[in-house]
Amino acid sequence: MGAVRAFHEGNVALSRTLFDKTLEAYPDDPSALHGLARLDLNDGQLATAEKLVRRAIEINPSVDEFCMTMALILEASHKYEEALAFARQAGINPTFQAAADALARRLPVTARATLPVQSSAAAISRLAPCPCGSGHRFKECCGAIRPNQEPYIINANHDSRVTIVMTIRERYSLTIQALKSILSNTPPIFRLIFVDCHSPVWIREQLETLARQYGIELVHTEEFLWPNQARAKVLDRISSEYTVFIDNDVQVEPGWLEKLVACADETGAGIVGPLYLWSDGKSVPKIHMAGGRINFYPDVGSDGLVMELEHLLINRRPEDVPEQLVRKPWDFVEYHCMLVRTQLLQEHGLLDDEIISVNDHVDVALAAKRLGYSTYMEPSSRVNYLAFADFLLGDLSIFRLRWSREAGEQCILHFAKKWGICNDQRSFGILRTFRSKHVGHIDPLRANIPPRQEWNTAMRKEELQQTRSGLLDMAIERGYQPDEIALLGNAYFVAQAFVAGGYRSCGRPFINHLSGTASVLLRYDFRIEVVMAGLLHAAYTHCPAHPEGKQAASDDVCNKLGGERNMVERLVRSYTLRGMRSSRHQVAVMDVGRLTVFEAEVEMIALAKEIDMYLSGETRYSATRHDEMTQTQLDMADKICGIIGVSGMSHSPLQGRNDNRLPPPLNLLTKQNVSYQFNNEHSAITPMTGNAKFVSL
């Protein structure tokens, strides 16, 4: 009740804290889940909001308010048919009928036309007698939260046949989720060790709690350890027959461990891996790898071998290839989850601590094969590698270390010498491309460039570029790739079309502001998608009118930005939603490390816009403005810049705010505080109003 009251009073931070405390005391409390979903909906975190409210509805499907909230979330996510279904269910309750009808009228006609007729039968109340006839209430019988929601209580048992060792792969943020998955889906037949390297405080606190409650053994290290070093560090603690290495970004399915052990027992394999699936943790997973194959062939011009690696059945759906999912030996499996005979680890030194970042899974399989042990894949054991889950800003430091170019090349060099492999593109080209693309997809800054000194200096006004030619020259000088520069050049024309005939409040053409914003992001070497989003950030808010209305205008913008799945469109849409929130929702984020990298990129676009307004003189020559960043927002941006490594960017607005020049005479101000355009006769000016239907973003 306190959390709900705080929410309605606008104290979002307190509301979230109280809802979180409620869930600590009452795990899976549906009202608390729903409350957090409402907070995430208001903050534009649609995927998380949807997941929370779906769980609330699963626990208590009789609450119409939950259905109404789900309808709003799905509408904002463009899942119109399902949104209408939940709205109709909520509309049965007179309290929500008006809101449900309004939502239905907002949706595209196609969504209303294709929706199947929904049953109006009321869901079972959790307080009602259970329909099974047991005499108990539904919440205490068939509607009870199932055991897999409650972790098993285990005790460290050195006589267990299996020791599970979890290590950090490339991020911190999924650790607790991964540990709870093991505890919830595995009978207490194991000993569990987690090797922690500099996890953030909020994760360490939860680790300590889990360790006390469920007998997890924590091994803290002060120095950074590569995955193989972390695994080797705890080998002398292990006395079990089998050791399972598992990464901290994996979820397991029931039966996973028992099936791995059974395969090892029945085949005598030295290494066993499960069927590896991958997803973002919300969508239906596909196959990441169903066994790995190595092809060696001699190099004609040397004594070395050329090595080709193959992931079997990658991106296939398991239900489409059941006949191919059979237990059989393969050349390698992966450290996402891998069972190994402990004897091989301790007596034969299977772990090579110089194979630090790549190909460690291939190295261990080749080493086991040299000792006469096979590697099996057991498809009845399944794990889900959360490869596509959002990275948090606090993950960035370890992610950059894990995939540093220097470490990768050092590892490749050692691996090639050890196994007689030709160190060229034939053997390692795919690996090098993966590393580069993976870093380029996650890191807000451009991949494969060393830190630059100017990242720590404020941008000067003479560096601001307000024309297409200046923008492209800047991209060339900073070393962006030709294909990236071509994308930027095309994006300029798209942006120009959206704001044609528009002027900023200071009197300059609107496109100059968009170019200036993009040039700030270029100056600090952000990824090209972020730069393009900066150039296009006003697409939804200032697009021209469409003859078929605002929804058509919104759809047109979305299409011209590449569609809903395009990263540029997602960034622009999130930036737009950020600007639509009321000031009471612009709260301080105390731990910016818990923002997603995507959310941080949106904040950097907002900061780049602010910098442009100061360096261009816009704030000096327009009337009093109401769209400047608050001090709280600037403080948050400063923390984000510090983590990303571009501290100079957050110092740039201070140059304008601390301008020692006298303000210009009042008669030189435009007397405008919003963007404007001329009417057809050029006899009057009118504010540039939004022509897109923001509610459907």
C-alpha positions in Angstrom: 0.0 0.0 0.0 2.9 2.3 0.7 4.4 1.6 -2.7 1.0 2.3 -4.5 0.6 5.5 -2.5 4.1 6.7 -3.4 3.4 5.9 -7.0 0.3 8.1 -7.1 2.1 10.9 -5.3 4.8 10.9 -8.0 7.6 9.5 -5.8 8.7 6.8 -8.3 12.0 6.0 -6.6 10.3 5.3 -3.2 7.6 3.3 -5.0 10.1 1.1 -6.7 12.0 0.5 -3.5 8.9 -0.5 -1.6 7.7 -2.8 -4.3 11.2 -4.5 -4.3 11.0 -4.9 -0.5 7.6 -6.4 -0.9 9.0 -9.0 -3.2 11.8 -9.8 -0.9 9.3 -10.6 1.8 6.7 -12.2 -0.4 8.4 -13.6 -3.6 6.1 -13.5 -6.7 3.5 -11.3 -5.0 1.3 -10.5 -8.0 0.4 -7.0 -6.8 4.1 -6.0 -6.4 4.9 -7.5 -9.8 2.1 -5.5 -11.3 3.3 -2.3 -9.5 6.8 -2.7 -10.9 5.3 -3.3 -14.3 3.5 0.0 -14.1 6.7 1.7 -13.2 8.6 0.1 -16.1 5.7 1.1 -18.4 6.0 4.7 -17.4 9.8 4.5 -17.9 9.4 3.0 -21.4 10.9 -0.4 -20.3 8.3 -2.3 -22.2 10.0 -5.7 -22.4 10.5 -5.9 -18.6 7.1 -4.5 -17.9 5.5 -7.2 -20.1 7.4 -10.0 -18.4 6.4 -8.8 -14.9 2.7 -8.4 -15.6 2.5 -11.7 -17.5 3.8 -13.3 -14.3 1.3 -11.4 -12.2 -1.5 -12.6 -14.5 -0.2 -16.2 -14.4 -0.4 -16.1 -10.6 -3.8 -14.4 -10.4 -5.6 -14.2 -13.7 -8.8 -12.8 -12.1 -7.5 -9.2 -11.6 -8.9 -7.0 -14.4 -6.4 -4.2 -13.6 -3.6 -6.6 -14.5 -5.2 -7.2 -17.9 -5.7 -3.5 -18.5 -2.0 -2.8 -17.8 -1.0 -5.6 -20.1 -3.2 -4.1 -22.8 -1.4 -0.7 -22.5 2.0 -2.4 -22.5 1.2 -4.4 -25.6 -0.2 -1.4 -27.4 3.0 0.6 -26.7 4.9 -2.5 -28.0 2.9 -2.5 -31.3 1.4 -5.9 -30.4 -2.0 -4.7 -31.3 -4.1 -7.9 -31.6 -3.0 -9.2 -28.3 -3.5 -5.7 -26.7 -7.1 -5.7 -27.9 -7.6 -9.2 -26.4 -6.5 -8.1 -23.0 -8.4 -4.8 -23.3 -11.6 -6.7 -24.0 -11.0 -8.9 -21.0 -10.4 -5.9 -18.7 -13.4 -4.1 -20.2 -15.8 -6.7 -18.7 -15.2 -4.8 -15.4 -17.1 -1.5 -15.5 -14.2 0.2 -13.8 -12.0 -0.3 -16.9 -14.7 -0.3 -19.6 -14.1 3.3 -20.7 -10.3 2.9 -20.8 -10.6 -0.4 -22.7 -13.0 1.1 -25.2 -10.7 4.1 -25.7 -7.7 1.8 -26.3 -9.7 -0.3 -28.8 -10.5 2.9 -30.8 -6.9 3.9 -30.9 -5.7 0.6 -32.4 -5.3 0.2 -36.2 -8.4 -1.1 -38.0 -6.5 -4.2 -39.1 -5.9 -5.2 -35.5 -9.6 -5.0 -34.7 -10.5 -6.8 -37.8 -8.3 -9.8 -37.4 -8.8 -10.5 -33.7 -10.7 -13.7 -33.0 -13.7 -13.5 -30.7 -12.6 -13.7 -27.1 -14.4 -15.6 -24.4 -15.9 -13.4 -21.7 -15.8 -16.1 -19.1 -14.3 -14.8 -15.9 -11.0 -16.2 -14.7 -10.9 -18.2 -11.4 -10.3 -16.1 -8.4 -7.3 -17.2 -6.3 -9.5 -16.9 -3.2 -12.3 -19.0 -4.6 -12.8 -22.8 -4.0 -10.5 -24.8 -6.2 -12.5 -26.3 -9.1 -10.8 -29.6 -8.6 -13.1 -30.3 -5.7 -10.4 -30.6 -3.0 -12.2 -28.2 -0.7 -9.1 -25.9 -0.6 -8.9 -22.4 -2.0 -7.5 -22.2 -5.5 -4.4 -20.3 -4.4 -3.6 -23.2 -2.0 -4.3 -26.0 -4.4 -4.1 -26.0 -8.2 -3.3 -22.3 -8.3 -0.3 -22.6 -6.0 3.0 -21.2 -7.1 4.9 -24.3 -8.3 8.1 -25.7 -6.7 10.3 -24.5 -9.5 9.7 -21.0 -8.3 11.3 -21.8 -4.9 15.0 -22.8 -5.0 16.0 -26.0 -3.4 17.9 -25.6 -0.1 21.2 -27.3 -0.5 24.2 -27.8 1.7 27.8 -28.0 0.6 28.3 -31.7 0.4 31.9 -32.7 -0.5 30.7 -36.2 -1.1 28.4 -35.2 -4.0 29.3 -36.7 -7.4 29.1 -33.3 -9.0 30.6 -29.9 -8.3 29.1 -27.0 -10.3 31.5 -24.1 -10.8 30.0 -20.9 -12.2 32.3 -18.3 -13.6 31.7 -14.8 -15.1 31.7 -14.9 -18.9 31.3 -11.3 -20.2 28.9 -9.5 -17.9 27.8 -9.4 -14.3 24.1 -8.6 -14.5 22.7 -12.1 -15.1 24.5 -13.8 -12.3 21.7 -13.9 -9.8 19.2 -15.1 -12.4 21.6 -17.8 -13.5 22.2 -19.0 -9.9 18.5 -19.1 -9.1 17.9 -21.1 -12.3 20.3 -23.8 -11.1 18.8 -23.8 -7.6 15.2 -24.0 -8.9 15.7 -26.6 -11.5 18.2 -29.1 -10.0 17.7 -31.6 -7.2 20.2 -31.2 -4.3 22.8 -33.6 -5.7 25.5 -31.1 -6.2 27.9 -28.7 -4.6 27.9 -25.2 -6.0 30.8 -22.8 -6.2 30.7 -19.3 -7.7 33.9 -17.5 -8.5 33.3 -13.7 -8.2 35.6 -11.1 -9.8 34.7 -7.5 -8.9 30.9 -7.9 -9.2 29.0 -4.6 -8.5 27.9 -4.0 -4.9 24.2 -4.7 -5.6 25.1 -8.1 -7.0 27.5 -8.9 -4.2 24.8 -8.2 -1.6 22.4 -10.7 -3.3 25.2 -13.2 -3.7 25.8 -13.1 0.1 22.1 -13.6 0.7 21.9 -16.6 -1.6 25.1 -18.1 -0.2 23.6 -17.9 3.3 20.2 -19.3 2.3 21.3 -22.1 -0.1 24.8 -23.1 0.7 26.6 -21.6 -2.3 30.3 -21.3 -1.8 31.6 -17.9 -2.8 35.2 -17.4 -3.9 36.0 -13.7 -4.2 39.1 -12.6 -6.0 40.7 -9.1 -5.9 42.4 -9.4 -9.3 40.6 -9.8 -12.6 40.6 -13.5 -13.7 40.0 -14.8 -17.2 37.4 -17.6 -17.4 40.0 -20.4 -17.6 42.0 -18.8 -14.7 38.8 -18.6 -12.6 38.1 -22.3 -13.3 41.6 -23.3 -12.4 41.6 -21.3 -9.2 39.0 -23.6 -7.5 40.3 -27.0 -8.8 42.1 -27.8 -5.6 38.7 -27.5 -3.7 37.0 -30.1 -5.8 36.8 -33.8 -4.8 33.7 -34.9 -6.8 33.8 -37.3 -9.7 32.5 -34.8 -12.1 32.9 -31.0 -12.4 30.4 -28.9 -14.3 31.6 -25.5 -15.6 28.8 -23.1 -16.3 28.7 -19.5 -17.3 26.8 -16.8 -15.4 24.5 -16.0 -18.3 22.8 -19.3 -18.7 19.5 -20.7 -17.6 19.0 -24.4 -17.1 16.0 -26.6 -17.7 14.7 -29.3 -15.3 16.7 -32.6 -15.6 19.7 -30.9 -17.2 22.3 -32.1 -14.6 21.0 -35.7 -14.2 21.0 -36.2 -18.0 24.6 -35.0 -18.3 25.8 -37.3 -15.5 23.9 -40.2 -17.1 25.5 -39.6 -20.4 29.0 -39.6 -18.9 28.2 -42.7 -16.8 26.9 -44.7 -19.8 29.4 -43.6 -22.5 32.6 -43.1 -20.5 33.0 -39.7 -22.1 35.5 -37.3 -20.7 33.4 -34.2 -21.6 29.6 -33.9 -22.0 27.7 -30.8 -23.2 23.9 -30.2 -23.3 21.8 -28.9 -26.2 22.7 -25.2 -26.2 19.8 -22.9 -26.9 20.0 -19.1 -27.0 17.6 -16.2 -26.7 17.0 -13.0 -24.8 15.3 -14.8 -21.9 11.8 -13.7 -23.1 11.3 -15.0 -26.6 11.3 -18.6 -27.7 14.9 -19.9 -27.8 16.5 -21.4 -30.9 19.5 -23.8 -31.1 22.8 -22.1 -30.5 24.8 -25.4 -31.0 23.9 -29.1 -31.1 27.5 -30.2 -31.1 30.6 -28.8 -32.7 32.7 -30.2 -35.6 36.3 -29.5 -36.4 37.7 -29.9 -39.9 41.5 -30.0 -40.2 43.3 -30.1 -43.5 47.0 -29.6 -44.3 48.3 -26.3 -45.6 50.2 -26.9 -48.9 52.7 -24.1 -48.2 53.7 -25.0 -44.7 53.8 -27.8 -42.1 50.7 -26.4 -40.3 47.1 -27.2 -40.4 44.1 -25.2 -41.4 41.2 -25.4 -38.9 37.5 -24.9 -39.6 34.9 -24.9 -36.8 31.2 -25.6 -37.3 28.3 -25.2 -34.9 25.7 -27.8 -35.8 22.0 -26.8 -36.3 22.6 -23.1 -35.4 19.4 -21.1 -35.3 17.2 -24.0 -36.0 14.1 -24.7 -33.8 14.5 -27.9 -31.8 11.0 -29.0 -32.7 11.9 -28.9 -36.4 14.9 -31.2 -36.2 14.0 -33.9 -33.5 15.5 -36.7 -35.6 18.9 -34.9 -35.5 18.9 -34.3 -31.7 20.5 -37.6 -30.6 23.2 -38.4 -28.1 26.5 -38.8 -30.0 30.2 -37.9 -29.9 31.3 -34.6 -31.4 34.6 -32.8 -31.6 33.8 -30.1 -29.0 31.1 -28.6 -26.9 31.2 -25.2 -25.1 31.8 -23.7 -21.7 28.4 -22.2 -21.6 27.8 -25.5 -19.8 30.3 -28.4 -19.8 30.6 -31.5 -17.6 34.2 -32.8 -17.3 35.7 -35.7 -15.4 37.5 -34.1 -12.5 40.4 -36.6 -12.8 41.2 -35.1 -16.2 41.3 -31.6 -14.8 43.4 -32.4 -11.7 45.8 -35.1 -13.0 46.3 -34.1 -16.6 46.1 -30.3 -16.4 43.3 -30.0 -19.0 42.9 -26.2 -18.4 45.4 -24.1 -20.2 45.7 -20.7 -18.4 47.2 -19.1 -21.5 44.0 -19.8 -23.5 42.4 -16.8 -21.9 39.6 -15.4 -24.0 38.8 -17.4 -27.2 38.9 -21.1 -28.3 39.2 -22.4 -24.7 36.4 -24.8 -25.3 38.1 -26.2 -28.4 41.4 -26.5 -26.6 40.0 -28.5 -23.7 38.2 -30.9 -26.1 41.4 -31.5 -28.1 43.4 -32.1 -24.9 40.8 -34.7 -23.7 40.9 -36.4 -27.1 44.7 -36.6 -27.0 44.3 -38.5 -23.7 41.8 -40.9 -25.3 38.5 -39.4 -24.0 35.6 -38.5 -26.2 33.3 -35.5 -26.1 29.5 -36.1 -26.2 26.5 -33.9 -26.7 23.4 -35.0 -24.7 20.3 -33.3 -26.3 17.9 -34.3 -23.5 19.8 -31.9 -21.3 19.0 -28.3 -22.3 20.3 -24.9 -21.3 19.4 -21.5 -22.6 22.3 -19.1 -23.2 21.0 -15.5 -22.7 23.1 -14.1 -25.5 20.6 -11.5 -26.5 19.5 -10.2 -23.1 20.2 -6.5 -22.5 23.7 -5.5 -21.2 23.8 -3.1 -18.3 26.1 -0.2 -18.2 27.9 -1.8 -15.2 28.8 -4.7 -17.5 30.8 -2.6 -19.8 34.2 -2.7 -18.0 34.4 -6.5 -17.9 32.9 -6.8 -21.4 35.7 -4.7 -22.8 38.4 -6.7 -20.9 36.9 -10.0 -22.0 36.9 -9.1 -25.7 39.9 -6.9 -25.9 41.8 -7.2 -29.2 45.1 -7.7 -27.5 43.9 -10.6 -25.4 42.2 -12.3 -28.3 45.3 -12.1 -30.5 47.5 -13.4 -27.7 45.2 -16.3 -27.2 45.0 -17.1 -30.9 48.8 -17.0 -31.1 49.3 -19.5 -28.2 46.5 -21.8 -29.5 48.0 -21.9 -33.0 51.5 -22.8 -31.8 50.2 -25.4 -29.4 48.1 -27.3 -32.0 50.1 -26.5 -35.1 47.4 -24.3 -36.7 48.1 -21.7 -39.4 47.5 -18.3 -37.8 45.6 -16.8 -40.7 42.1 -15.9 -41.9 41.4 -19.4 -43.0 41.6 -20.7 -39.4 40.7 -17.7 -37.3 39.0 -15.2 -39.7 35.5 -16.1 -38.5 36.6 -15.8 -34.9 38.2 -12.4 -35.4 35.1 -11.2 -37.3 32.9 -12.4 -34.4 34.9 -10.6 -31.8 34.8 -7.4 -33.8 31.1 -7.5 -34.5 30.2 -8.6 -31.0 32.0 -5.7 -29.5 30.6 -3.3 -32.1 27.1 -4.4 -31.3 27.3 -3.9 -27.5 29.8 -1.1 -26.8 28.3 2.4 -27.2 31.7 3.5 -28.7 33.2 2.3 -32.0 35.0 -1.0 -31.9 38.7 -1.5 -32.5 39.9 2.0 -31.6 42.1 2.7 -28.6 40.9 5.3 -26.1 41.6 8.9 -27.2 42.8 11.8 -25.1 40.1 14.1 -26.5 37.4 11.9 -25.0 38.4 13.5 -21.6 38.2 17.1 -23.0 35.2 19.3 -23.5 34.0 19.9 -27.0 34.7 23.4 -28.4 32.2 25.4 -30.3 34.4 25.5 -33.4 34.2 21.7 -33.5 30.5 21.7 -33.9 29.4 20.8 -37.5 26.0 22.1 -38.6 26.2 21.1 -42.3 26.1 17.8 -44.2 29.6 18.4 -45.6 31.0 19.3 -42.2 29.4 16.2 -40.7 30.8 13.9 -43.4 34.3 15.4 -43.2 34.3 14.9 -39.5 33.3 11.3 -39.8 36.1 10.7 -42.4 38.7 12.5 -40.2 37.8 10.3 -37.2 38.2 7.1 -39.1 34.7 5.9 -39.6 34.4 3.2 -42.2 33.2 4.1 -45.8 29.9 2.1 -45.4 29.2 3.9 -42.1 29.9 7.3 -43.7 27.5 6.4 -46.6 24.8 5.5 -44.0 25.3 8.9 -42.3 25.1 10.8 -45.6 21.8 9.1 -46.5 20.4 9.7 -43.0 21.0 13.4 -43.4 18.6 13.6 -46.3 16.0 11.6 -44.3 16.4 14.0 -41.4 16.2 17.0 -43.7 13.0 15.8 -45.2 11.4 15.4 -41.8 12.1 19.0 -40.7 12.1 20.8 -44.1 11.1 24.4 -43.6 11.6 24.2 -39.8 13.7 26.6 -37.7 15.0 26.4 -34.2 14.0 28.9 -31.6 17.2 30.9 -32.2 16.4 31.3 -35.9 18.8 28.7 -37.5 17.4 25.9 -39.8 16.3 22.9 -37.8 18.5 20.6 -39.8 21.6 22.5 -38.4 20.6 21.4 -34.9 20.3 17.8 -36.0 23.7 17.9 -37.6 25.2 19.5 -34.6 23.8 16.8 -32.3 25.2 14.1 -34.6 28.6 15.9 -34.7 28.8 15.8 -30.9 28.4 12.0 -31.0 31.0 11.8 -33.8 33.4 13.8 -31.7 33.3 11.2 -29.0 33.4 8.2 -31.3 30.0 6.7 -30.7 28.8 3.8 -32.8 27.3 4.9 -36.1 23.8 3.8 -35.1 23.9 6.1 -32.1 25.2 9.0 -34.3 22.4 8.4 -36.9 19.9 8.3 -34.1 21.2 11.7 -32.9 20.8 13.0 -36.4 17.2 11.7 -36.6 16.2 12.2 -33.0 13.3 14.7 -34.0 11.8 12.4 -36.6 8.7 11.4 -34.5 8.3 14.8 -32.8 8.7 17.1 -35.9 7.7 15.0 -38.9 5.3 16.5 -41.5 1.6 15.9 -41.4 0.3 12.8 -43.3 -2.9 13.0 -45.3 -4.2 9.8 -43.6 -3.6 11.1 -40.1 -1.1 10.8 -37.2 -1.0 7.1 -37.1 0.0 7.0 -40.7 2.6 9.7 -40.0 4.0 7.6 -37.2 4.1 4.4 -39.4 5.8 6.4 -42.1 8.5 7.6 -39.7 9.0 4.0 -38.4 9.4 2.7 -42.0 11.9 5.4 -43.0 14.0 4.7 -40.0 14.3 1.0 -40.9 11.3 -0.6 -39.1 10.8 -1.5 -35.4 13.7 -4.0 -35.2 16.2 -1.5 -36.6 18.5 -0.1 -33.9 18.3 3.4 -35.1 14.5 3.4 -35.0 14.5 1.9 -31.5 16.9 4.6 -30.3 14.8 7.4 -31.8 11.6 5.9 -30.5 13.0 5.6 -27.0 14.4 9.1 -27.1 10.9 10.3 -28.1 9.3 8.5 -25.2 11.9 9.9 -22.9 10.8 13.4 -23.8 7.1 12.6 -23.4 7.5 11.8 -19.7 6.4 14.4 -17.2 9.0 16.1 -15.1 7.8 14.1 -12.0 9.0 10.9 -13.7 12.5 12.4 -14.4 14.0 10.9 -11.2 17.6 10.5 -10.2 19.2 7.2 -10.9 21.5 6.6 -8.0 23.3 3.6 -9.6 23.6 4.3 -13.3 25.4 1.0 -13.7 22.0 -0.6 -13.5 20.8 1.2 -16.6 20.9 -0.9 -19.8 23.5 0.1 -22.3 20.6 1.0 -24.6 19.1 3.4 -22.0 22.5 5.0 -21.6 22.8 5.6 -25.3 19.4 7.3 -25.3 20.7 9.6 -22.5 23.8 10.4 -24.5 21.7 11.5 -27.4 19.9 13.8 -25.1 23.2 15.2 -23.8 24.5 15.7 -27.3 21.4 17.7 -28.1 22.0 19.8 -25.1 25.6 20.4 -26.1 24.6 21.5 -29.5 22.2 24.1 -28.1 24.9 25.6 -26.0 27.8 25.5 -28.5 25.6 26.8 -31.4 24.5 29.8 -29.3 20.8 28.7 -29.5 20.3 29.2 -25.7 21.7 32.7 -25.9 19.6 34.0 -28.7 16.2 32.5 -28.0 13.6 33.3 -25.3 13.6 31.5 -22.0 13.5 27.8 -22.7 11.8 25.0 -20.9 13.5 22.0 -22.5 17.0 22.2 -21.0 18.3 19.2 -19.0 17.8 19.5 -15.3 20.8 19.4 -12.9 19.7 15.9 -11.9 19.7 14.8 -15.5 23.1 16.4 -16.1 24.5 14.6 -13.0 23.2 11.3 -14.3 24.7 12.0 -17.7 28.0 12.8 -16.0 28.1 9.4 -14.3 27.2 7.6 -17.6 30.0 9.4 -19.5 32.4 8.4 -16.8 31.5 4.7 -17.2 31.6 4.8 -21.0 34.9 6.6 -20.9 34.0 10.0 -22.5 34.1 12.3 -19.4 34.8 15.3 -21.5 31.4 15.0 -23.1 29.6 15.8 -19.8 31.8 18.8 -19.3 30.9 20.3 -22.6 27.5 21.9 -21.6 29.3 23.7 -18.7 31.1 25.9 -21.2 27.8 27.4 -22.3 26.3 27.5 -18.8 29.4 29.3 -17.5 29.7 31.7 -20.4 31.3 34.9 -19.1 30.1 37.0 -22.0 27.3 39.5 -21.4 23.9 38.3 -22.6 23.0 39.8 -26.0 20.6 42.8 -26.1 17.0 41.8 -25.7 16.1 43.2 -29.1 18.3 40.6 -30.7 16.5 37.6 -29.2 14.0 35.8 -31.4 11.3 35.9 -28.7 10.7 32.2 -29.5 11.2 29.3 -27.1 10.1 26.5 -29.4 10.9 25.5 -33.0 8.7 27.1 -35.7 8.0 27.3 -39.3 6.5 29.9 -41.7 3.0 29.7 -43.1 2.4 29.3 -46.8 2.4 33.1 -47.4 5.5 33.6 -45.2 3.5 36.2 -43.4 3.4 34.5 -40.0 5.2 31.8 -38.0 3.6 28.8 -36.3 5.1 26.4 -33.8 6.3 23.1 -35.2 3.9 20.6 -33.6 4.1 16.8 -33.7 2.2 15.0 -36.4 2.9 11.4 -35.3 0.6 9.5 -33.0 3.0 9.2 -30.0 0.7 7.0 -28.0 1.4 4.1 -30.3 5.1 4.4 -30.1 
